Amino acid sequence: MTTVAFQGERGAYSECAVHQFFGSKVQVKPCRDFRDVFESVKREEVAAGVVPVENSLEGSINQNYDLFFSYELKVCGEVIVRVEHCLIVNPGTSKGQIKSVYSHPQALAQCRRYLEKAKWEIIPTYDTAGSVKIIKEQKLTNAAAIASERAAELYGMQILARDIADNKENYTRFFVLSKEDSSPTGKDKTSIIFSAKHEPGSLYSALGEFAKRNINLTRIESRPTKKTAWEYNFYLDFEGHRTDPKCAEALKTLEKYAIFVKVLGSYPKAA
């Protein structure tokens, strides 16, 4: 049976992404941090890994983009999960008893207005589902956690409020990691990393190669190289498979304007 690694505890949104992509019967391997997910795939301890790369409200998960640069793994799929934060407590705990709330800093930030009204103490943790595990194991009857409905179900906890985020349009995009990317489907995307030459117009010319071929760019972001101050790598997503003739031609021509080009992989577009 397929085993897939993800960062966090059982019930984390990353695990929801695993099941959304692979189905409910897949085996999962929870990992403490993102690097462990990459390492598990690299060492072939699992068939694949799933990591978040972008949130519709908070932006990129920069650590994972840096890890893509460091590991020779491929993106073979993407999945988009709607984030629906719930206020979770030990069974029998009422809102009036709550004095503190545990969760991942990003989840706490996304529920800021709800929490400010309640004036509870905020306690950041390493993971949303992990915060549920903490209040359960410590039997805290005066605390709550913010996490997914699945986390509440897995740990046998009670949901006091649902969908408490300030903005309901909250989605996280995940990449599926493997040793190989996917074959063409006709509805694909490709992700790459490149560094433009330090010449006037090099980035403009590089991006122009995609425009000339009517290839739609869906995302571009720069990240420091962490080698030389004020030098950047560019992370680019575009529509099409790397083996499509016009995409292959654009990637080949891109090399004229780039110091290096690394194709992270081609994969079917998420619904």
C-alpha positions as CSV (number, residue, x, y, z in Angstrom):
1,M,0.0,0.0,0.0
2,T,1.2,3.5,-0.8
3,T,2.7,5.5,2.1
4,V,2.9,9.3,1.9
5,A,4.8,11.6,4.2
6,F,3.6,15.0,5.5
7,Q,4.6,17.5,8.1
8,G,2.6,17.7,11.3
9,E,0.5,15.5,13.4
10,R,-2.4,13.3,12.3
11,G,-5.3,15.6,11.4
12,A,-3.1,18.4,10.1
13,Y,-4.3,20.2,6.9
14,S,-1.3,18.5,5.2
15,E,-2.8,15.1,6.0
16,C,-6.1,16.4,4.5
17,A,-4.2,17.2,1.3
18,V,-2.7,13.7,1.3
19,H,-6.1,12.0,1.4
20,Q,-7.6,14.5,-1.0
21,F,-5.0,13.6,-3.6
22,F,-4.3,9.8,-2.9
23,G,-7.7,8.7,-1.4
24,S,-8.8,7.7,2.1
25,K,-7.0,4.3,2.2
26,V,-3.4,5.6,1.8
27,Q,-1.0,5.1,4.6
28,V,0.6,8.2,6.1
29,K,3.9,9.1,7.7
30,P,3.7,12.2,10.0
31,C,7.0,14.1,10.1
32,R,8.2,16.7,12.6
33,D,9.4,19.2,10.0
34,F,9.4,19.8,6.2
35,R,13.0,18.6,5.7
36,D,12.0,15.2,7.1
37,V,9.4,15.0,4.4
38,F,12.0,15.6,1.7
39,E,14.4,13.2,3.3
40,S,11.8,10.4,3.5
41,V,11.1,10.7,-0.2
42,K,14.8,11.0,-1.1
43,R,15.6,7.8,0.9
44,E,12.6,6.0,-0.6
45,E,11.1,5.4,2.8
46,V,7.8,6.5,1.3
47,A,6.3,6.6,-2.2
48,A,5.7,10.4,-2.1
49,G,5.5,13.4,0.1
50,V,3.1,16.3,0.4
51,V,4.2,19.8,1.4
52,P,2.4,23.2,1.4
53,V,3.9,25.8,-0.9
54,E,1.4,28.7,-0.9
55,N,-1.5,30.0,1.1
56,S,-4.1,32.3,-0.5
57,L,-4.0,34.7,2.5
58,E,-0.4,34.4,3.9
59,G,1.6,33.8,0.6
60,S,4.4,31.4,0.1
61,I,5.8,28.9,2.5
62,N,9.4,30.0,1.8
63,Q,11.1,27.2,3.6
64,N,9.8,24.6,1.2
65,Y,10.8,26.6,-1.9
66,D,14.3,26.7,-0.4
67,L,14.2,22.9,0.1
68,F,13.2,22.3,-3.5
69,F,16.4,24.1,-4.5
70,S,18.4,21.7,-2.3
71,Y,16.8,18.4,-3.2
72,E,16.8,16.5,-6.5
73,L,13.1,15.6,-6.2
74,K,10.2,16.3,-8.6
75,V,6.8,17.8,-8.3
76,C,4.4,15.2,-9.7
77,G,1.1,16.8,-8.5
78,E,-0.6,19.6,-6.8
79,V,-3.7,19.8,-4.5
80,I,-5.6,22.7,-3.2
81,V,-7.3,22.4,0.3
82,R,-9.8,24.8,1.7
83,V,-8.7,25.8,5.2
84,E,-11.6,25.8,7.7
85,H,-10.4,26.6,11.2
86,C,-12.5,25.2,14.1
87,L,-12.4,26.1,17.8
88,I,-11.7,22.7,19.5
89,V,-11.8,21.8,23.2
90,N,-11.9,18.7,25.5
91,P,-15.4,17.3,25.7
92,G,-17.4,19.2,28.3
93,T,-15.4,22.4,28.2
94,S,-17.6,25.5,27.5
95,K,-16.5,28.8,26.0
96,G,-16.8,30.5,29.3
97,Q,-14.1,28.2,30.7
98,I,-11.5,29.0,28.0
99,K,-8.6,31.2,29.1
100,S,-6.0,30.3,26.4
101,V,-5.9,29.1,22.8
102,Y,-3.2,27.0,21.2
103,S,-2.4,26.7,17.5
104,H,0.2,27.3,14.7
105,P,1.1,31.0,14.4
106,Q,-0.4,31.2,10.9
107,A,-3.7,29.8,12.0
108,L,-3.8,32.2,15.0
109,A,-3.1,35.1,12.6
110,Q,-5.9,34.0,10.3
111,C,-8.4,34.0,13.2
112,R,-7.2,37.3,14.7
113,R,-10.5,39.2,14.9
114,Y,-12.3,36.2,16.4
115,L,-9.6,35.9,19.1
116,E,-9.4,39.6,19.8
117,K,-13.1,39.7,20.7
118,A,-12.6,36.8,23.2
119,K,-9.4,38.2,24.7
120,W,-7.9,34.8,25.4
121,E,-4.2,34.2,25.9
122,I,-2.6,33.2,22.6
123,I,-0.1,30.2,22.7
124,P,1.7,29.4,19.4
125,T,2.6,25.8,18.7
126,Y,4.4,23.9,15.9
127,D,1.2,22.5,14.3
128,T,-2.6,23.0,14.2
129,A,-3.4,19.3,14.9
130,G,-0.5,19.2,17.3
131,S,-2.2,21.9,19.4
132,V,-5.3,19.6,19.7
133,K,-3.0,16.8,20.8
134,I,-1.4,19.0,23.4
135,I,-4.7,20.1,25.1
136,K,-5.9,16.5,25.0
137,E,-2.8,14.9,26.4
138,Q,-2.5,17.6,29.1
139,K,-6.3,17.3,29.8
140,L,-6.6,21.1,29.7
141,T,-10.2,22.0,30.5
142,N,-9.5,25.8,30.3
143,A,-7.9,25.8,26.9
144,A,-8.9,25.5,23.2
145,A,-7.1,24.7,20.0
146,I,-7.6,25.9,16.5
147,A,-7.4,23.2,13.9
148,S,-9.3,21.2,11.3
149,E,-12.5,19.2,11.8
150,R,-10.6,16.1,11.1
151,A,-8.2,16.8,14.0
152,A,-11.2,17.0,16.3
153,E,-12.5,13.7,15.1
154,L,-9.2,11.9,15.3
155,Y,-8.5,13.0,18.9
156,G,-12.1,12.6,20.1
157,M,-12.5,16.3,20.9
158,Q,-15.4,18.7,20.8
159,I,-15.9,21.5,18.3
160,L,-17.4,24.7,19.8
161,A,-17.2,26.9,16.6
162,R,-16.6,26.3,12.9
163,D,-15.0,28.4,10.2
164,I,-13.8,31.1,12.5
165,A,-11.1,32.6,10.2
166,D,-11.4,36.3,9.4
167,N,-11.4,35.6,5.7
168,K,-13.4,32.6,4.4
169,E,-11.4,32.5,1.1
170,N,-8.6,30.6,2.8
171,Y,-6.9,28.0,0.6
172,T,-3.5,26.3,0.8
173,R,-1.8,24.8,-2.3
174,F,0.3,21.7,-1.8
175,F,2.9,20.0,-4.0
176,V,3.2,16.3,-4.2
177,L,6.9,15.1,-4.2
178,S,8.3,12.1,-5.9
179,K,11.4,10.8,-7.7
180,E,9.7,11.4,-11.0
181,D,7.1,13.9,-12.3
182,S,4.0,13.1,-14.2
183,S,3.3,12.2,-17.8
184,P,1.4,14.8,-20.0
185,T,-2.4,14.9,-19.5
186,G,-3.3,17.9,-21.7
187,K,-4.1,20.0,-18.6
188,D,-0.7,20.4,-17.0
189,K,1.5,23.0,-15.2
190,T,5.3,23.1,-14.8
191,S,7.3,24.6,-12.0
192,I,10.9,25.8,-12.4
193,I,13.7,27.7,-10.6
194,F,16.1,29.9,-12.5
195,S,18.5,32.7,-11.9
196,A,18.8,35.5,-14.5
197,K,22.1,36.8,-15.7
198,H,23.3,40.1,-14.2
199,E,22.7,42.0,-17.4
200,P,20.2,44.7,-18.3
201,G,16.9,43.3,-19.5
202,S,17.9,39.6,-18.8
203,L,14.8,38.9,-16.7
204,Y,12.6,40.8,-19.2
205,S,14.0,38.7,-22.1
206,A,13.7,35.5,-20.1
207,L,10.0,36.0,-19.4
208,G,9.5,37.2,-22.9
209,E,10.3,33.7,-24.2
210,F,7.1,32.5,-22.6
211,A,5.1,35.4,-23.9
212,K,6.3,34.8,-27.5
213,R,5.0,31.3,-27.4
214,N,1.7,32.2,-25.7
215,I,2.5,30.3,-22.6
216,N,0.6,31.5,-19.6
217,L,2.6,32.3,-16.5
218,T,0.6,31.5,-13.3
219,R,3.1,32.5,-10.7
220,I,6.5,34.2,-10.3
221,E,8.4,34.9,-7.1
222,S,12.0,35.8,-6.1
223,R,13.9,34.3,-3.2
224,P,17.4,35.2,-2.0
225,T,20.1,32.8,-3.2
226,K,21.6,32.8,0.3
227,K,25.0,32.7,-1.3
228,T,25.6,36.3,-2.4
229,A,23.8,39.4,-0.9
230,W,21.1,40.9,-3.2
231,E,21.1,38.0,-5.6
232,Y,17.9,36.1,-6.3
233,N,16.5,32.9,-7.7
234,F,13.2,33.1,-9.5
235,Y,10.4,30.5,-8.9
236,L,8.1,30.3,-11.9
237,D,4.9,28.3,-12.7
238,F,3.5,28.1,-16.1
239,E,0.7,26.3,-18.0
240,G,1.8,23.3,-20.1
241,H,4.0,20.2,-19.7
242,R,7.8,20.5,-20.0
243,T,7.7,18.0,-22.9
244,D,5.2,20.1,-24.9
245,P,7.1,21.4,-27.9
246,K,6.5,25.1,-27.2
247,C,7.3,24.6,-23.5
248,A,10.5,22.6,-24.2
249,E,11.5,25.3,-26.7
250,A,10.9,28.1,-24.1
251,L,12.9,26.2,-21.5
252,K,15.8,25.7,-23.9
253,T,15.8,29.4,-25.0
254,L,15.6,30.5,-21.3
255,E,19.1,29.2,-20.8
256,K,20.5,32.1,-22.9
257,Y,19.4,34.6,-20.2
258,A,19.9,32.4,-17.1
259,I,22.8,31.4,-15.0
260,F,21.0,28.1,-14.3
261,V,17.6,26.5,-14.9
262,K,16.1,23.7,-12.7
263,V,12.8,22.1,-13.7
264,L,11.0,21.0,-10.5
265,G,8.5,19.0,-12.5
266,S,5.3,18.9,-14.6
267,Y,2.0,17.8,-13.2
268,P,-1.7,17.9,-13.7
269,K,-3.4,21.1,-12.7
270,A,-5.5,20.8,-9.5
271,A,-9.2,21.2,-9.9
